[in-house]
Amino acid sequence: MYFRSQRKSAQDVSLSDYIETGADGAPLALMDVISEDGDLMEEVSTRESALLLRKAVKKCLTDQERQVIVLRYGLSGESPLRQRQVAERIGISRSYVSHRGYCKR
């Protein structure tokens, strides 16, 4: 039994196992190679927040208000525009762009 269990775990690899020595002479663990710099939980939280924001914008705003928000904050992948630029692009006054509305539905 003992030898059978040893043979099964012979292929197991730990993330903390050292795989080689880095360029600076420090030991390099498997975890160092496969991990990424970002915090996964923070990234998931940010994506969930963005999804909730998109749903709220879609539910609460008119098409024109939605267009103002998208252009003003660069939510379509473009760079954010200034109030004056948004007003010119949509054909409305700059004061309307700066107006803050609330969801009434």
C-alpha positions, 0 to 999 in steps of 0.5 A: 500500500505504501509504495502504491500511494508513493507512486501516485503522488510521484507526479505531483508538483507544488507551486513552491517547488524551485524550477531554476535559478533566476538571472540574479541568482535567486531561486525561481519557483513555479509560482513566480513563473505562472502568476500574474502581477494583478490581483484576480479578486480586484479584477473580478470586482472591477468587472462586476462593478462595471457590469452593474454600472452599465445595467443602471445606465441602460435602465435609468437614462434616456438615449441622449443621457446615455450618449452623454455619459458614454462620450464624457467618460470614454465608456465606448473605448475612446478617450473621454471628451470634455463637456464642450466636445460632447455638446458639439458632437451631440448638438446640445448645450454644454450646460445640459452635458453638465446637468446631473439627473437621477433615475426616476423609474 
